[in-house]
Amino acid sequence: MEYMSTDSDNKEEIDLLLKHLNVSDVIDIMENFYPNGKLAVYEDSLITVCQETNQNEGCTESLLFHGREVSLLSCVRYGTEEDLLAFANQVSNTAKQITGQRRQESGILLNMPITPKNGRYQIDSDVLLFPWKLTYRNIGSDFIPRGAFGKVYLAQDRETKKRMACKLVPVEQFKPSDVEIQVRFRHENIAELYGAILWDETIHLFMEAGEGGSVMEKLESCGPMREFEIIWVTKHILKGLDFLHSKGVIHHDIKPSNIVFMSTKAVLVDFGLSVQMTDDTYYPKDLRGTEIYMSPEVILCRGHTTKADIYSMGATIIHMQTGSPPWVNRYPRTSYPSYLYIIHKQAPPLEDIAEDCSTSMRELLEAALERNPNHRLAAADLLKHDALHPPPEEQPRCQSLDSALFERKRLLTRKELELPENIADSSSCTGSLEESELLKRQRSLYIDLGALAGYFNIVRGPPTLEYD
């Protein structure tokens, strides 16, 4: 006999009951209850039975939906955004049942970089996972960046050769919000989610790989960032925040470790604490974020808006400038295990702004760290700030070989136009020949440095007269 929706304990009880049940005794008992075979006195009970029948019809629909959910946990396949969200909800709701059971991997994939075969996607045979090693420092073979609730590996699909980031989250700590924002909102400055797969008792989230590492890793290995680098990062992150805030989404955890470098951009990651507001103000039930970057209104837990992310971005800029988070230089962690009271009483941390900070960048920080959120600038307004659009002469000389060649060609053309008419033809004057050879040497040096800058995507310093 088959039993539906029963656990092992109930099944054993039913088996025991059927084994010792005497059907003839049941018939005798029923005849004593209904001596005349009439059931009219129990019409109310019949109504109740009919209501229960209607409830069973609803249960049938629920079981059909449950059957659909079970199919999501049966294999790895391509699906829609709705399928992925349904899979996340099913995993979250059945976390206790999944724990302790070894089953075939299952999941929903959104993009083609991941290629399942016959409903399977296995480690080593289909995808390679290995510790994330940064190229700019030797940190040991066992180094793995850690998120709030999981480890991050570098993954490579063996068929497509696509390299991805793979975040591992224990199933009991997994929440649908870990994937919801990345699934529902796509933007170039938000790490793209490729899919989620359940292996044993761990959710594997495959997403766009930031092979340049995070801002935090760069700070720990290279020290404080220069202002033009900070401007580049800030513009990218503010674009991402502007998009999220236009959708009513608060990230809630803006900090250096959640900003990741791609080859040509910086993106936001880790949306586990993010929420989408349904009103003008979000009223939390608990603290959300990392306290050292929290705004004063978040600490009070009396309601806040998307402007809380702007304050956290300002605190992150200070960290990029100085190599240390705000507050810690004046209030060492050894003496102050918590900064909540300090932030509540003393914010904003304008004294922690770097001494060599430019005037325009200081003005941007004062606007971002404004204590009153109603007076704090939004992401769209900060993107228009003069600090993020400095004059060309204050910008790095070049960022790629192509830009170096273009800039040099433009300068040479301008100098040729400025030459007197009697020496416009370089072949008619020895002096101009010498000048031409000098320009060639300068051009050669310029191109080499441009190629080097383009290869590492790093600029070593601002322009100087030496290369003009």
ABEGO torsion letter per residue (X at the ends): XBBBGBBAAAAAAAAAAAAABBAAAAAAAAAAABAAGBAAAAAAAAAAAAAAAAAAAAAAAAAAAAAAAAAAAABBBBBBAAAAAAAAAAAAAAAAAABGBBBBBBEBBABAABBBBGGBBBBGAABBBBBBBBAABBAEAABBBBBAABBBBBBBBAAAGBBBBBBBBBAAABBAAAAAAAAABBBAABBBBAEBBBBEABBBBBBBBBAAEBAAAAAAAAEBBBAAAAAAAAAAAAAAAAAAAAAGBBAGBBBAAABBBBAABBBBBGAAABBBBABABBBBABBBEBAAABBAAAAAGAEBBAAAAAAAAAAAAAAAAAGBBBGAAABBAAABABAAAAAAAAOBBAAABBAABBAAAAAAAAAAABABAAABBBAAAAAABAAABBBAAABBABABAAAAAAAAAAAAAAAAAABBAAAABAAABAAAAAAAAAAAAAAAAAAAAAAAAAAAGBBAEBBBAAAX
